């Protein structure tokens, strides 16, 4: 079995330009006819969709805290079997994660160490010159498990600036594999949870080709490819993903409901489930003949008025709940509630299937890994089942009633701190802000 080599593109901190470099490189290599697969370190819904658009192939997440080593190997093995090169993208800074034992911190460095992928460091050199080499040297020496094979310089101001930065890199012996000048035209649009989704980005193919053109002009692509190393798979490369919640799953899918991990959908299909998509924004009800409905996260707060006016969708959802289970994650949970207040303070009625009211006007960031223990049997598993996932949202609960209804799960953070309960359960309907990544 041939296993494709890989590289991890990472950075010392967020905002350094990793995604710009990754997408430009992925699209440039795909245009050359190379079969490329993207991967994303950590919990992120948005970047994998851009990888898929750039390469024409699915991109999975790899999370060293939420996923077991067998699951990580299974996902990497699947990607590497179907590609000639894997280009993984780090999240935040290369070593940023949680306090756990080595290999389970959720940091991108864990993934590079596990699979033997060399790290290409993207450095935002705006505001310094030779000092950039000190940052790169620190990254190269911080973790002996990994190899920093070279750097890509980003936001270079001038030829003189470039020569100064290159002088520092020469002193520490790290090769410069490319330099991208400051260029606002290469920036992708952003919003409160990261980049605007790939499916919403205007002229996405044109933007990706522009990034590829910039990569071809600025990067030593042949040398970058030559630095890749075989993907190290030491186990069987087999693991059980999250079990499907039903045999025929009605999955909400549009600009308001889009946060579903590709590895989860792949696992459901691999277990024999059929996924039937529908669009609440198009006022479509859950399709008939399905035995479970799944409302993923996304951006319902940006479309609250339209959802409130989608009578066929909301009516169909209520009828579905009379006989079959429904589960909502994050944004889906908000829509299953009584009401949703948008960013302008307007309150919109939602499905009314769970006793919770949420607000995007009263914003507070909720971010971090969560370990959930299910309170009752349901579509996510039996009572007592542990799931590992995360929360990332700005919405707040403004009214919640658990006096007559059971909570969905008891949760802790990554360090085991008790965070109480999460979500609600009413009849066949469940939901919470918790996004499930894998079974615990």
N, C-alpha and C positions, 0 to 999 in steps of 0.2 A: 504494500500500500504506500503510495507516494504521498509525503507530507510536505506541503509548501513551506518555504522559509518565511520569516516575518521580521518586522521592525516595529518598534514602539516610538511614536512621535510624542514627546512630552515637553514640559517646560518647568521652570522654577516656580511659577505662579500662574494664576488665572489671568486672562487678558493679554497673554504674550503673543497670540496669533497661531496657536496650534491648529485650530480648525481651518484657518485660511491655508496653511501649508499642507495639511492632510488632504483637504478637498482638491487643491490644485494638483498635488502629486497623484492622488487616486485617479482623477479625471485624465491627467496627462498620460498615465500608464494605460488606462483603459482605451484611450484613443489610439495608442500604439498597438492595440490588439492583445494586451496582456490580460489574463483573467485575474482580477484583483478582488480581494474581499476585505472589507473594513471591519473593525471591531472597536468597541468603546469601553474604556475602563470605568467602572462605577455605575451608579444609578443615573441614567440619562436617557430620556425618551427622544430628544430632539436631534442630536447629532447623528445617531444611527440612520435616521431617515435621509439625512443629507449624504451620508456614505453610500446608501443604496442608490440614490439618484446619481451620484458621481460614478459609481462602478457598474450599475446595472445588476447588482447581486445583494441579497440581504446582509445586514450587519447586526451581529449579536453583541450584547453586553457581557463583560467579564468582571465579576465583582468578588474580590478575595475575602470579603467578610460575609456577604449574603449567600455566596455559593460554596458548596463543598468542592474540594479538589477534583473528585470524579466528575462533577457537573462542569466545572471549568474545562477539564480536559475533553469532555464530550463535545462541548460547544466549539472549542478551538480545533479539535480534530475534524469536526464536520466542515468547518470553514476551510481548513488547510487541505482537506481532501479534494475540495471542489475548486481550488484556486492554484495559481502559479505563484502568488505573493499575497501575504497578509500584511496590511498596514493598519496597525492599531493606534488609537488616539487616547492619550491620557486624559485625566480629569484633574482640575485644579493644579496644584503643584505636584511634581513627581513623587514626593514623599508624604503628601498630605493625606491623612486618614484619621483613624481613631486609635485609642490606646488599647492595643491587643498584642498578642504574641506575634512575632515575625511571621509573615506570610498570611496573616488574617486581619490586616489593618485596613483593608479597603483601598490602600494606596496603589497608584499605577505601578510603582516599583515592584510590588508583589507579583504582578502579572508578568513583567519583564523577567523577573527571577525565575518564576515557575516554568515559563516556556523557553527560556534561553534567548529571548529576543534582544538584540542590541538597542540601546536608546539613542535616538537622535533628539538633541536638545534644541528647542526653539527659544531663542533669546530676544526679548524686546530690548534693543540697545539704545532706545531713546533716553537721553539724559545722562548717559555715561559712555565711556570708550574703553580704555584698557581695563577698567574695573569690571567689565563684563566677563573677563577671563577669570577673575576671582570667584564670581558666582558659578561659572561653569566648572571650575576646579573643585569647588565645594560639592557640587552635585556629583561629580565624577568620583569623589573619594568618600562620600557620606555613607554609602551602602556597598560593602564588598561583594554582595550577591550579584550586582548588575554591572554592565559595561556601558559607559557613555562613549559611543563610537565617533561622535562628531557633533557639530553645531550648525544650525541654520540661523542666520542673523535676520532680524525683522525690524522694520521701522528705522532703517539706516537713513541718515539725513543727507549725506553727500559722499563723494568719492574720498575726500579727506577723512571724514568720519569713519568710513569703511577701513581705510588703511590703518587708522589708530586701533580699531577693534581687532583687526587681523594681527596687528603687532602683539597685542596681549595674548591672543590665542596661540600664536607661534611660540611664545615663551612657556606655555604649559603643554604644548604638544598635542592640542586637540585640532583636528582638521576642520576647516570652514567649508561646508558643503553647499553653501549658497548664501546669498544676501538679497533680501527684498527691501526695496526703497519704500519710504512712506508713500502710501497711495490710498486715498480715501475711497476711490472707486472700487477697491477690492473688499470693502467692508460689507458684511451681510447685515440686514436689518435685525434689530433686537426688540424684545419686550420684557415683561417682568419675570418670566421664568427662563429667559435665555434667548436664543435666536428665534425669530419668527419661524414657524414651522415650514418645512420644505414644501408641503402641499399648498401653503399660502404665499410663498415667496414669488413675486412677479418675475417672469422671464428667468426661471431658475436655470434652465439649460444654458442660456446665454451667460449667466453669471458664472456657472461652473466652467464653461469654456474660457471665460476671461481669466479665472483663477488658474486654469491649466496653462494658458498662454504665459501668464506671469511666472508660473513654476518652470516652464520650459526655458524661459529667458534667464531666470535667476538661480536655478538650482542645478547642481551636477547630478542629474537624475540617474545616469548610468552608474555613477559611483555609489549613490544611495542604495540602489538595487543590489549592487555587489556587496554591500555591507550587511545585507540580511543574512540571517542564520536559520538553520532548520528548526522547525517548531518541535520542541521536546515534549513528547507524550510518553509518560512513564507507566501509566496505568492502562486500563482497558479502553479508556475513552468512552465508557458507557455510564450513564446515570439516569435516574428517573427524575424528570422535571415535575413541575406542578401538575397534578392530575387535572383533566378537563372537568369543568363543573357540570357537564351534561354531554349527551351524545350529539345533539344538534343545537348549537349555540347561536342565539340571536345577538349579534355584536353591533352596538352603536358605533358608527364610524363616519366622522366628518370633521370639520374644522373645530367643533366644540368638544368632540369625543375622539381622541386620537392617541392617548397615552397607554399603549399596550406594548409590552416588551416583545420583540420579535422571537426571542427564544421561548417565551410562553406560548405564543400561537403555534410555533413549530412543534412544541411538545404536545399540545392538544391534538394537532393533526396527526402527529406520530402515534398517538394513542388511539386513533381511529375516530376522533370527533370531527364533525362537519361544522364549519363556521359560516354563518349566513349574515352578511352585513346589511345594515339599514341606516338611514340618515334622519335623525331627529330634526335637524335644521331644515330638511326638505319636508317636514311634517309626515314622516313615514312611521307607522306603528311597528312594533316588533313583528317579524314575519310569522305567519301561521306555520304550524308544524314543528316549531322549535320547542325544546323541553326546558330551556333555561334562557334568561336574558341577562346580558352583561353590559353594564354602562361603565366604560372606562373613564379615566380622568381626561383632562384637556382644558378647555377655556370656556366653560359655560357662563362664567362671569362676564365675558365679553359679548355674549349672545343671549343674555337673560330675557330680554323683551321678546325676542323671536321664539325662544323656547316656550315662554309663558303663553304665547299665542298659537302654539302648535297643537291645536285641539285633537287632531287625529293621533298624534304621537302620545300625548298625555292620556287620552282616553284609552288608547290601545295598551299603554303601559299598565293602567289600573285594571283593565280586564285580564291582562296576562297574569297579574299578581293574584287573581282570584283562584287560579289553579296551578300555577307553576312558579318556581323561584326566580327572583331577580336579585342581582348583586350590583352595587355601585361602588367604585373606587374613586375617592377624592371628588373630582368634579361630578362624577356620576352619583355619588352620595349626596352632594348638594342638590342635585336635580330631583332625587327621590324624597327630599325633605318638603317642609311646608312652604317655605319661601326662600328667595335669594335676593339680597340687596346688591345692586350693581355699584360700580365705582362712583357714580354720581349720586348715590343715596336713594335711588328709586327701588322700591320693594316689588318684586315680581312673584306671583304665585307659582309654585312648582307642582310636582305630582301628588304631594300630600300623603305619601306612603310610609314615611318615617317621621317621628316626632322631633324634628330638628329644624331650626331656622339659621341660615348662614348669611354672612355679609362680606362683600369684597370692599366695601367702603371703609369698614373698620379693619384696616390691614395690620397684620402682624406676621412676620415670617416664621414658619414652622418648618424646620429642616433637620433631618437626621435619620439614621438607621432606627428601625423598630423591630423588636421581636414580639410577635403576637401569639397568644394562646387562645384558641377558639373556646368560647363559652358554651356553645351548643353545637350539635350536629348541623351541618349545612352543606352548601355547594362547595365550600372551600375545604371541607374535611370534617372529621369527627370531633366531638368535644375533647379538649385537651391537646389537639394537634397544634404543633408550633410552626409558625411561618416566619420567614425573615424577609424584611422589606424596608420601606422608608416612607417618610413624609416629606413633601416639598410643596408648600402652598402659602398663600398670603391671606386666605379667607379665615374668618373667625366665626365661631359658633356664638350666636347672640341669644338663642333660646333652645333649651334641650330638656326633654322629659324622659327620664329613665325610671320614673316611679312605677309605671305599669308595663314597661317594655324591657326586655333583656338587652344588655350591651352585646356588641358583636364580639369583642375580644378584650382580654387583659393584655396590656403592653408594657414593655420595658424599653429603655434605650440600649445602645450597643454595649454599655458597661454594666448592664443589669439593674439600673436604677428603675424603680417602680414608677410608672407614669399613670397608673390607674387603668381605666377602661377606655376603649375606643369604639366609636360608632354605635349603631342601633340595630335592633332586630324587631320586626313586627310581622308576625305570621310567616309567610314565605319570603319576605323582603329583608335583605341585609345590606349594610353599607358602612363605610368608614373612610377616613382620610388616608388610611394605610394602603400603600401599593405593595402587593406581594411580588417577590422576586423568586423565592425558592422555598421548599419545605425545610424546616429546621430540624 
